[in-house]
Amino acid sequence: MGKGIKTKAAEKGIKAIDKAAVASERMKDAYIRTKDKADHSLYAEESSPDEYASDRLSAGVDNVTHEAVYQFDKQGRKAVQATRENVSKVKEKIQKRKAAAEQPKKQAEKQAARQAGQPTPRSRGRQAADAVSEPAKAVRQERGAIRTLERGEKTIKTVDRSRKTIKQASSTAKGTVKTTSKSIKTAEKTAKASIKTSQQAAKAAQRTAQATARAAMVAARAARAAAIATAHAIKVAAKATAAAVKAIIAATKALIAAIVAGGWVVVLIIVVICLIGLLIASCFGIFFSGEDSGTGQTMQTAVQEINADYQENLDEIKASHSYDVLEMSGSRAVWKEVLAVYAVKTTTDPDNAQEVATMDDEKLELLKDIFWQMNEISSSTSTQTETVIETSDDGNGNIVETETTVTHTYLYITVSHKTAEEMAGQFGFDADQREQMAELLADENNSLWSQVLYGITGGDGEIVTVALSQVGNIGGDPYWSWYGFGSRVEWCACFVSWCANECGYIEAGVIPKFAACTSQGVPWFQERGLWQDNSYEPRPGDIIFFDWDDGGQDGQSDHVGIVEKVENGRVYTIEGNSGDSVRQNSYPIGYYEIYGYGVPAY
């Protein structure tokens, strides 16, 4: 009965100490939560940049800190008091247990003294064991209680240290709050100053932007007005080019003679010269390129050099192949289209714009490059086996037909070209460039092109201009097909007729449409009294007829062409079907193969 009471008392002491330990753990948790709250309040974000944020943060941290210290101290004091009371109770119980443990020993000694006889060894051992067992248990319980007590004292020390840590954290938090408050106030001042500076800069930038916008608007209006005026001027100048150039040339000649008169005439001359300068600097300066500017070159010499290069290419192809039959087809680009593309591209080049009124080595290379981009010569060969029927006399007056197989090698030469419109697309011409090119190619400028390309003036030179534009065309397809033939024929007369038709001379009755020299061409001129023999010195545009020596000079014309010009005793011609192409040739005046001339009444 006494033993059970002792055990229960010890258990109660242990439970009291365990409660103290639990309270200590709770205080630790409260400290951690309080510290987290203090940290959260210290670094919480506020939307307002004013002092309200600083004051609110400081007050929040102080409240949380004081509350944490108060709660922790309250719980700590309770736990310490409970622990001390429990320790005191445990000490009292230990003292009681010690006294209770001593009492059986004393009773045993008294009982042993009262007994007269000695007990048996077995009974004496059991009694001693019982006497010793109870104190030993009490000692073990006492030691366990002491260890529990020591843990409780350690817990109290930990709580004391925690209280010190909280006080230090509170002090640190207060210092941090003060520092943070100062930083916020400093940041606020800096922000206010930055805002003020930014506002001032923004106002200055706004004023600058407004001024820039006004200036840009003014510049845009001016640029637009200038662009409209320029476009209008170009359009007007383009439409009036032919008339303007003619008028300028005529006016210049007349005004030079009038300079001696003085007065307003001099002013007018200056105006005319300025106008000429503007035209020369534009693409229409091409109409002034027929004169030598001191380089020794003109547009005529440039065109002649390129024509010679073109013919050399054809001759090289022929010379480099062995063939039995030559078939040539295609046509070369018209020269005025080549020059129109060259003039617009050269004067409007954004990287290196140049005037085209003069000719030099650099511009000649530019012109050659454009020419060969517009013209291409290709060739091919094939072998064909044919059956030929030959007839012969067997010697007895009988005709014998013999079939033989013959293999021929064919050489095909083809010339292809691009039009001015195709080149405008290739070079990416804009609307203005295309309009300038169209004005250059207008029909009213044909006489200007004749003067630039060939130095020809007057109505009799128009057919020469057309003929020269066809130089290099091969095969004759455009001419004999125009005439009405379904396949190739000897096409020299077809070429002359085609050129005459282009000028409107056939319809006007100036030149006949003919495909045969002897039966059609020559008789037409002779019957109308428009014929001259070979001793005649022709003029440009006359029709020249030939009687070839290899034909036996039978007094009949074998070939026909157009007179280009006469220089230094030689007649220069443009002939179709000359080597199956349109070519330029020349002969001495009175040359024996010249049959005579048809002299149209232009």
C-alpha positions as CSV (number, residue, x, y, z in Angstrom):
1,M,0.0,0.0,0.0
2,G,2.8,2.5,0.9
3,K,4.8,1.4,-2.1
4,G,1.9,2.3,-4.5
5,I,1.5,5.7,-2.9
6,K,5.2,6.5,-3.4
7,T,5.2,5.5,-7.0
8,K,2.2,7.7,-7.8
9,A,3.8,10.6,-6.1
10,A,6.9,10.2,-8.2
11,E,4.9,9.9,-11.3
12,K,3.1,13.2,-10.4
13,G,6.4,14.9,-10.0
14,I,7.6,13.6,-13.4
15,K,4.4,14.7,-15.1
16,A,4.8,18.2,-13.6
17,I,8.3,18.4,-15.0
18,D,7.0,17.2,-18.4
19,K,4.4,20.0,-18.4
20,A,7.2,22.4,-17.7
21,A,9.1,21.0,-20.7
22,V,5.9,21.3,-22.9
23,A,5.4,24.9,-21.8
24,S,9.0,25.6,-22.7
25,E,8.5,24.2,-26.2
26,R,5.3,26.3,-26.5
27,M,7.3,29.4,-25.5
28,K,9.9,28.6,-28.2
29,D,7.2,28.3,-30.9
30,A,5.7,31.6,-29.7
31,Y,9.1,33.2,-30.0
32,I,9.6,31.9,-33.5
33,R,6.1,33.1,-34.6
34,T,6.6,36.5,-33.0
35,K,10.0,36.9,-34.7
36,D,8.4,36.0,-38.1
37,K,5.6,38.5,-37.5
38,A,8.2,41.2,-36.6
39,D,10.2,40.4,-39.7
40,H,7.0,40.5,-41.9
41,S,5.9,43.8,-40.4
42,L,9.4,45.3,-40.8
43,Y,9.7,44.5,-44.5
44,A,6.0,44.8,-45.6
45,E,5.4,46.8,-48.7
46,E,3.3,50.0,-48.6
47,S,1.8,51.7,-51.6
48,S,2.2,55.2,-50.2
49,P,5.6,56.9,-50.4
50,D,4.7,59.4,-47.6
51,E,5.7,59.4,-43.9
52,Y,2.5,57.5,-43.2
53,A,4.3,54.4,-44.5
54,S,7.2,54.9,-42.2
55,D,5.1,55.6,-39.1
56,R,2.8,52.7,-39.9
57,L,5.8,50.4,-40.2
58,S,7.4,51.6,-37.0
59,A,4.2,51.3,-35.0
60,G,3.5,47.8,-36.4
61,V,6.9,46.6,-35.5
62,D,6.8,48.1,-32.0
63,N,3.3,46.6,-31.3
64,V,4.4,43.2,-32.5
65,T,7.6,43.3,-30.5
66,H,5.9,44.4,-27.3
67,E,3.2,41.9,-27.7
68,A,5.7,39.1,-28.3
69,V,7.8,40.1,-25.3
70,Y,4.7,40.3,-23.1
71,Q,3.3,37.0,-24.1
72,F,6.7,35.3,-24.0
73,D,7.4,36.7,-20.6
74,K,4.0,35.8,-19.3
75,Q,4.2,32.2,-20.5
76,G,7.8,32.0,-19.3
77,R,7.0,33.2,-15.8
78,K,4.2,30.7,-15.5
79,A,6.4,27.9,-16.7
80,V,9.2,28.9,-14.4
81,Q,6.9,29.3,-11.4
82,A,5.3,25.9,-12.2
83,T,8.7,24.3,-12.6
84,R,10.0,25.7,-9.4
85,E,6.9,24.6,-7.5
86,N,7.2,21.1,-9.0
87,V,10.9,21.0,-8.1
88,S,10.1,22.0,-4.5
89,K,7.4,19.3,-4.3
90,V,9.7,16.7,-5.8
91,K,12.4,17.6,-3.2
92,E,9.9,17.2,-0.4
93,K,8.8,13.9,-1.7
94,I,12.4,12.8,-2.1
95,Q,13.1,13.7,1.6
96,K,10.0,11.8,2.6
97,R,11.0,8.8,0.5
98,K,14.5,8.9,2.1
99,A,12.9,8.9,5.6
100,A,10.5,6.1,4.6
101,A,13.5,4.1,3.2
102,E,15.4,4.5,6.5
103,Q,12.4,3.4,8.7
104,P,12.3,-0.3,7.6
105,K,16.0,-0.5,8.2
106,K,15.6,0.8,11.8
107,Q,12.6,-1.5,12.4
108,A,14.6,-4.4,11.2
109,E,17.4,-3.6,13.6
110,K,15.0,-3.3,16.5
111,Q,13.2,-6.5,15.7
112,A,16.5,-8.3,15.5
113,A,17.5,-7.1,18.9
114,R,14.2,-8.3,20.5
115,Q,14.5,-11.7,19.1
116,A,16.3,-14.1,21.4
117,G,17.4,-16.8,19.0
118,Q,19.3,-16.5,15.7
119,P,17.2,-16.9,12.4
120,T,17.9,-19.5,9.8
121,P,20.3,-18.4,6.9
122,R,17.5,-18.6,4.4
123,S,15.0,-16.5,6.3
124,R,17.7,-14.1,7.3
125,G,18.7,-13.6,3.6
126,R,15.2,-13.0,2.4
127,Q,14.6,-10.5,5.1
128,A,17.8,-8.7,4.3
129,A,16.9,-8.7,0.6
130,D,13.5,-7.2,1.3
131,A,15.1,-4.6,3.5
132,V,17.6,-3.7,0.9
133,S,15.2,-3.8,-2.1
134,E,12.9,-1.1,-1.0
135,P,15.7,1.5,-0.4
136,A,17.3,0.6,-3.8
137,K,14.1,1.3,-5.6
138,A,13.8,4.6,-3.8
139,V,17.3,5.5,-4.8
140,R,16.7,4.8,-8.4
141,Q,13.5,6.8,-8.3
142,E,15.4,9.6,-6.6
143,R,18.1,9.6,-9.3
144,G,15.5,9.8,-12.0
145,A,13.8,12.6,-10.3
146,I,17.1,14.4,-9.9
147,R,17.8,14.1,-13.6
148,T,14.3,15.4,-14.5
149,L,15.0,18.2,-12.1
150,E,18.2,19.0,-13.8
151,R,16.4,19.1,-17.2
152,G,13.9,21.4,-15.7
153,E,16.7,23.7,-14.5
154,K,18.2,23.6,-18.0
155,T,14.9,24.5,-19.5
156,I,14.7,27.5,-17.1
157,K,18.1,28.6,-18.2
158,T,17.0,28.2,-21.9
159,V,13.9,30.3,-21.2
160,D,16.1,33.0,-19.5
161,R,18.4,33.0,-22.6
162,S,15.3,33.2,-24.9
163,R,14.1,36.2,-22.9
164,K,17.5,37.9,-23.4
165,T,17.4,37.0,-27.2
166,I,13.9,38.5,-27.5
167,K,15.0,41.6,-25.7
168,Q,18.0,41.8,-28.1
169,A,15.7,41.2,-31.1
170,S,13.4,43.9,-29.9
171,S,16.3,46.3,-29.6
172,T,17.6,45.3,-33.0
173,A,14.1,45.6,-34.5
174,K,13.7,49.1,-33.0
175,G,17.1,50.1,-34.4
176,T,16.2,48.6,-37.8
177,V,12.9,50.5,-37.8
178,K,14.6,53.7,-37.0
179,T,17.2,53.1,-39.8
180,T,14.4,52.0,-42.2
181,S,12.4,55.1,-41.3
182,K,15.4,57.3,-42.0
183,S,16.0,55.5,-45.3
184,I,12.4,55.9,-46.3
185,K,12.5,59.6,-45.5
186,T,15.8,59.9,-47.4
187,A,14.3,57.9,-50.3
188,E,11.2,60.1,-50.2
189,K,13.3,63.3,-50.4
190,T,15.3,61.7,-53.3
191,A,12.1,60.6,-55.0
192,K,10.6,64.0,-54.7
193,A,13.7,65.6,-56.1
194,S,13.8,63.1,-58.9
195,I,10.2,63.6,-59.7
196,K,10.7,67.3,-59.8
197,T,13.7,67.0,-62.0
198,S,11.8,64.5,-64.3
199,Q,8.9,66.8,-64.5
200,Q,11.1,69.6,-65.5
201,A,12.9,67.4,-68.1
202,A,9.5,66.2,-69.4
203,K,8.3,69.7,-69.8
204,A,11.5,70.6,-71.6
205,A,11.3,67.5,-73.8
206,Q,7.6,68.3,-74.5
207,R,8.5,71.8,-75.6
208,T,11.3,70.4,-77.8
209,A,9.1,67.8,-79.3
210,Q,6.4,70.3,-80.0
211,A,8.9,72.6,-81.7
212,T,10.4,69.6,-83.6
213,A,6.9,68.5,-84.7
214,R,6.1,72.0,-85.9
215,A,9.4,72.2,-87.8
216,A,8.8,68.7,-89.3
217,M,5.3,69.7,-90.4
218,V,6.7,72.9,-92.0
219,A,9.4,70.8,-93.7
220,A,7.0,68.2,-94.8
221,R,4.7,70.8,-96.4
222,A,7.7,72.4,-98.1
223,A,9.0,69.0,-99.3
224,R,5.5,68.1,-100.6
225,A,5.2,71.4,-102.3
226,A,8.6,71.0,-103.8
227,A,7.9,67.5,-104.9
228,I,4.6,68.5,-106.5
229,A,6.3,71.4,-108.3
230,T,9.2,69.2,-109.4
231,A,6.9,66.5,-110.7
232,H,4.8,69.1,-112.5
233,A,7.9,70.7,-114.0
234,I,9.2,67.3,-115.2
235,K,5.9,66.5,-116.7
236,V,5.6,69.8,-118.4
237,A,9.2,69.6,-119.5
238,A,8.8,66.1,-120.8
239,K,5.7,66.9,-122.8
240,A,7.3,70.0,-124.3
241,T,10.7,68.4,-124.9
242,A,10.7,68.1,-128.6
243,A,9.3,71.6,-129.3
244,A,11.5,73.1,-126.5
245,V,14.7,71.6,-127.9
246,K,13.9,72.8,-131.4
247,A,12.8,76.2,-130.2
248,I,15.9,76.5,-128.0
249,I,18.2,75.7,-130.9
250,A,16.5,78.1,-133.3
251,A,16.3,80.8,-130.6
252,T,20.0,80.4,-129.7
253,K,21.1,80.8,-133.3
254,A,18.9,83.9,-133.7
255,L,19.8,85.4,-130.4
256,I,23.5,85.1,-131.0
257,A,23.1,87.4,-134.0
258,A,21.1,89.8,-131.9
259,I,23.5,90.1,-129.0
260,V,24.9,93.3,-130.6
261,A,21.6,94.9,-130.1
262,G,22.0,94.8,-126.3
263,G,19.1,95.6,-123.9
264,W,16.5,93.0,-123.1
265,V,17.9,90.6,-125.7
266,V,20.9,89.8,-123.4
267,V,18.5,88.9,-120.6
268,L,16.6,86.6,-122.9
269,I,19.8,84.9,-124.0
270,I,20.6,84.2,-120.4
271,V,17.2,82.7,-119.8
272,V,17.5,80.5,-122.8
273,I,21.0,79.4,-121.8
274,C,19.7,78.5,-118.3
275,L,16.9,76.5,-119.9
276,I,19.3,74.7,-122.1
277,G,21.4,73.9,-119.0
278,L,18.3,72.4,-117.2
279,L,17.5,70.2,-120.2
280,I,21.1,69.0,-120.6
281,A,21.2,67.9,-117.0
282,S,18.1,65.8,-117.4
283,C,17.5,62.7,-119.5
284,F,16.5,64.9,-122.4
285,G,20.2,65.9,-122.6
286,I,20.5,62.8,-124.8
287,F,19.2,64.9,-127.7
288,F,22.4,67.1,-127.4
289,S,24.8,64.1,-127.5
290,G,25.4,64.2,-131.2
291,E,28.1,66.9,-130.9
292,D,31.7,66.4,-129.8
293,S,32.3,68.0,-126.4
294,G,36.1,67.7,-126.7
295,T,36.5,64.0,-125.9
296,G,36.7,63.0,-129.5
297,Q,33.5,60.9,-129.1
298,T,29.8,61.5,-129.9
299,M,26.7,59.3,-129.7
300,Q,27.1,58.5,-133.3
301,T,30.6,57.1,-132.9
302,A,29.5,55.2,-129.8
303,V,26.7,53.5,-131.7
304,Q,28.9,52.7,-134.6
305,E,31.5,51.1,-132.3
306,I,28.8,48.9,-130.6
307,N,27.3,47.9,-134.0
308,A,30.8,46.8,-135.1
309,D,31.2,44.7,-131.9
310,Y,27.8,43.1,-132.6
311,Q,28.7,42.2,-136.2
312,E,32.0,40.8,-135.0
313,N,30.2,38.5,-132.7
314,L,28.1,37.2,-135.5
315,D,31.1,36.7,-137.7
316,E,33.0,34.9,-135.0
317,I,30.1,32.4,-134.6
318,K,30.1,31.7,-138.3
319,A,33.9,31.3,-138.4
320,S,34.0,29.0,-135.5
321,H,31.6,26.4,-137.0
322,S,31.8,24.2,-140.1
323,Y,28.4,24.1,-141.7
324,D,26.6,23.6,-145.0
325,V,23.5,25.6,-144.3
326,L,23.2,28.8,-142.3
327,E,19.8,29.8,-140.8
328,M,19.6,33.1,-138.9
329,S,16.6,34.5,-137.1
330,G,15.6,37.1,-134.5
331,S,16.1,40.8,-134.3
332,R,18.1,43.3,-132.3
333,A,16.8,46.0,-130.0
334,V,15.9,49.3,-131.6
335,W,18.6,51.9,-130.9
336,K,16.4,54.7,-129.7
337,E,15.0,52.3,-127.0
338,V,18.5,51.4,-125.9
339,L,19.4,55.0,-125.6
340,A,16.1,55.9,-123.8
341,V,16.9,53.3,-121.2
342,Y,20.5,54.5,-120.9
343,A,19.5,58.1,-120.6
344,V,16.9,57.6,-117.8
345,K,19.0,55.1,-115.9
346,T,22.2,57.2,-116.1
347,T,20.6,60.6,-115.1
348,T,18.5,59.1,-112.2
349,D,21.1,56.7,-110.8
350,P,20.9,57.4,-107.0
351,D,24.5,56.4,-106.5
352,N,26.2,58.0,-109.5
353,A,23.9,60.2,-111.5
354,Q,25.6,61.7,-114.7
355,E,24.5,63.8,-117.6
356,V,24.1,62.2,-121.0
357,A,24.7,65.2,-123.2
358,T,28.3,64.2,-123.7
359,M,30.1,61.0,-124.4
360,D,33.3,59.7,-122.8
361,D,35.0,56.3,-122.1
362,E,33.0,55.7,-118.8
363,K,29.7,56.5,-120.4
364,L,30.5,54.4,-123.4
365,E,31.0,51.4,-121.1
366,L,27.7,52.1,-119.4
367,L,26.0,52.2,-122.8
368,K,27.7,48.9,-123.9
369,D,26.5,47.2,-120.7
370,I,22.9,48.2,-121.3
371,F,23.1,47.2,-125.0
372,W,24.3,43.7,-124.2
373,Q,21.8,43.3,-121.4
374,M,19.1,44.1,-124.0
375,N,20.5,41.9,-126.8
376,E,21.6,38.2,-126.8
377,I,23.1,36.1,-129.5
378,S,22.9,32.3,-129.3
379,S,23.8,29.5,-131.8
380,S,23.5,25.8,-132.3
381,T,24.2,23.1,-134.9
382,S,22.5,20.0,-136.1
383,T,23.0,17.4,-138.8
384,Q,20.3,16.3,-141.2
385,T,20.3,13.5,-143.8
386,E,18.2,14.2,-146.9
387,T,17.4,12.3,-150.1
388,V,18.2,14.2,-153.3
389,I,17.0,13.3,-156.8
390,E,19.6,14.1,-159.4
391,T,18.9,14.1,-163.1
392,S,21.4,13.3,-165.9
393,D,21.6,12.3,-169.6
394,D,22.6,8.7,-170.2
395,G,24.2,9.7,-173.5
396,N,21.4,8.4,-175.6
397,G,19.1,11.3,-175.1
398,N,17.4,9.7,-172.1
399,I,16.9,11.5,-168.8
400,V,18.0,9.4,-165.8
401,E,16.9,10.2,-162.2
402,T,19.2,9.1,-159.5
403,E,18.4,9.3,-155.7
404,T,21.3,10.0,-153.5
405,T,21.5,10.6,-149.7
406,V,23.2,13.8,-148.6
407,T,24.1,14.8,-145.0
408,H,24.1,18.5,-144.3
409,T,25.2,20.4,-141.2
410,Y,23.0,23.3,-140.2
411,L,24.2,26.3,-138.2
412,Y,21.4,28.2,-136.4
413,I,22.1,31.7,-135.1
414,T,19.4,33.4,-133.1
415,V,19.2,37.0,-131.9
416,S,16.8,37.9,-129.1
417,H,16.2,41.2,-127.4
418,K,14.4,42.9,-124.6
419,T,12.1,46.0,-125.1
420,A,12.5,49.2,-123.2
421,E,9.5,48.3,-121.0
422,E,11.1,45.0,-120.1
423,M,14.3,46.8,-119.1
424,A,12.3,49.3,-117.0
425,G,11.0,46.3,-115.1
426,Q,14.5,44.8,-114.8
427,F,16.0,48.0,-113.5
428,G,13.0,48.7,-111.2
429,F,12.1,52.1,-112.7
430,D,9.5,54.0,-110.7
431,A,6.5,55.9,-112.3
432,D,8.5,59.1,-112.9
433,Q,11.3,57.2,-114.6
434,R,8.8,55.3,-116.8
435,E,7.1,58.6,-117.7
436,Q,10.4,60.1,-118.7
437,M,11.3,57.1,-120.9
438,A,7.9,57.2,-122.6
439,E,8.4,60.9,-123.4
440,L,11.8,60.2,-124.9
441,L,10.3,57.5,-127.1
442,A,7.3,59.6,-128.3
443,D,6.9,59.7,-132.1
444,E,7.3,63.5,-132.2
445,N,10.9,63.0,-131.2
446,N,11.8,60.7,-134.1
447,S,13.6,63.5,-136.0
448,L,15.6,64.3,-132.9
449,W,16.7,60.7,-132.6
450,S,17.7,60.7,-136.3
451,Q,19.9,63.7,-135.7
452,V,21.5,62.2,-132.6
453,L,22.0,58.7,-134.0
454,Y,22.9,59.4,-137.6
455,G,23.3,63.2,-138.0
456,I,20.3,63.2,-140.4
457,T,18.0,66.2,-140.7
458,G,15.1,66.7,-143.1
459,G,12.3,64.5,-144.3
460,D,14.5,62.4,-146.6
461,G,16.4,61.1,-143.6
462,E,13.4,59.4,-141.9
463,I,13.7,56.2,-143.9
464,V,17.4,56.1,-143.1
465,T,16.6,56.4,-139.4
466,V,14.2,53.4,-139.6
467,A,16.7,51.3,-141.6
468,L,19.6,52.0,-139.2
469,S,17.4,51.0,-136.3
470,Q,17.2,47.5,-137.8
471,V,21.0,47.0,-138.3
472,G,21.9,43.6,-136.8
473,N,18.6,41.9,-137.4
474,I,19.1,38.5,-139.0
475,G,17.0,36.0,-140.9
476,G,14.5,38.6,-142.3
477,D,11.5,37.1,-140.7
478,P,9.9,40.5,-139.6
479,Y,10.2,41.7,-143.2
480,W,9.2,38.8,-145.5
481,S,6.4,37.7,-143.1
482,W,5.1,41.3,-143.1
483,Y,5.1,41.3,-146.9
484,G,3.0,38.1,-146.9
485,F,5.3,35.2,-147.5
486,G,4.8,32.1,-145.4
487,S,8.5,31.1,-145.5
488,R,11.9,32.6,-146.1
489,V,12.6,34.3,-149.5
490,E,15.4,36.5,-150.6
491,W,14.3,39.5,-148.5
492,C,16.4,42.6,-149.5
493,A,13.4,44.2,-151.3
494,C,11.0,43.2,-148.5
495,F,13.3,45.1,-146.1
496,V,13.3,48.3,-148.2
497,S,9.5,48.1,-148.5
498,W,9.1,47.5,-144.8
499,C,11.2,50.6,-143.9
500,A,9.2,52.7,-146.4
501,N,5.9,51.5,-144.9
502,E,7.1,52.5,-141.4
503,C,7.5,56.0,-142.7
504,G,4.1,56.1,-144.5
505,Y,5.8,56.4,-147.9
506,I,4.0,53.5,-149.5
507,E,0.6,54.9,-148.7
508,A,1.8,58.3,-149.8
509,G,3.0,56.9,-153.1
510,V,6.6,57.9,-152.6
511,I,8.1,54.4,-152.7
512,P,6.5,51.2,-154.0
513,K,5.8,48.0,-152.2
514,F,8.0,45.5,-154.0
515,A,9.7,42.1,-153.5
516,A,11.5,41.8,-156.8
517,C,14.1,44.3,-158.0
518,T,14.1,43.7,-161.8
519,S,10.4,43.3,-162.4
520,Q,9.0,45.6,-159.8
521,G,11.4,48.1,-158.1
522,V,13.5,49.4,-161.0
523,P,10.6,49.8,-163.5
524,W,8.5,51.8,-160.9
525,F,11.2,54.5,-160.6
526,Q,12.1,54.5,-164.2
527,E,8.5,54.9,-165.4
528,R,8.1,58.0,-163.1
529,G,11.4,59.7,-164.1
530,L,12.8,59.0,-160.6
531,W,15.9,57.1,-161.9
532,Q,19.6,57.8,-161.9
533,D,22.6,55.7,-163.2
534,N,25.6,54.7,-161.2
535,S,27.5,57.9,-161.9
536,Y,25.1,59.9,-159.8
537,E,26.1,61.1,-156.4
538,P,23.2,60.1,-154.2
539,R,21.6,61.7,-151.2
540,P,20.5,60.0,-147.9
541,G,17.3,58.1,-148.5
542,D,17.8,57.2,-152.1
543,I,17.2,53.6,-153.1
544,I,20.4,51.9,-154.4
545,F,20.1,48.9,-156.8
546,F,23.0,46.4,-157.6
547,D,23.9,44.0,-160.4
548,W,26.3,41.5,-158.9
549,D,29.4,40.5,-160.8
550,D,29.0,36.9,-159.6
551,G,25.7,36.8,-161.4
552,G,27.4,37.7,-164.6
553,Q,26.2,41.3,-164.6
554,D,23.4,40.5,-167.0
555,G,21.9,44.0,-166.9
556,Q,19.4,43.1,-164.4
557,S,19.3,44.2,-160.7
558,D,20.0,41.4,-158.2
559,H,20.0,43.3,-154.9
560,V,18.7,46.6,-153.3
561,G,19.4,48.8,-150.3
562,I,19.0,52.3,-148.8
563,V,21.6,55.1,-149.1
564,E,22.7,56.2,-145.6
565,K,25.1,59.0,-146.6
566,V,27.9,60.0,-148.9
567,E,31.3,61.0,-147.5
568,N,34.7,61.4,-149.1
569,G,33.7,59.9,-152.4
570,R,32.0,56.8,-150.9
571,V,28.4,55.7,-150.7
572,Y,27.4,54.3,-147.3
573,T,24.3,51.9,-147.4
574,I,22.0,49.9,-145.1
575,E,21.1,46.6,-146.8
576,G,18.7,43.8,-145.8
577,N,19.7,40.2,-146.6
578,S,23.4,41.1,-146.7
579,G,24.8,37.8,-145.3
580,D,21.2,37.1,-144.2
581,S,21.2,40.1,-141.9
582,V,20.7,43.9,-141.9
583,R,24.2,45.4,-142.4
584,Q,25.9,48.7,-143.2
585,N,28.2,48.6,-146.3
586,S,30.1,51.2,-148.4
587,Y,31.2,51.5,-152.0
588,P,33.1,54.1,-154.1
589,I,30.8,56.5,-156.1
590,G,30.4,55.0,-159.6
591,Y,31.3,51.5,-158.4
592,Y,30.7,49.1,-161.3
593,E,28.3,46.8,-159.4
594,I,26.0,49.7,-158.7
595,Y,23.2,49.3,-161.2
596,G,21.6,52.7,-160.5
597,Y,19.4,54.7,-158.0
598,G,15.7,55.2,-157.4
599,V,15.2,58.8,-156.3
600,P,12.0,59.2,-154.3
601,A,10.3,62.6,-154.3
602,Y,10.3,63.2,-150.6
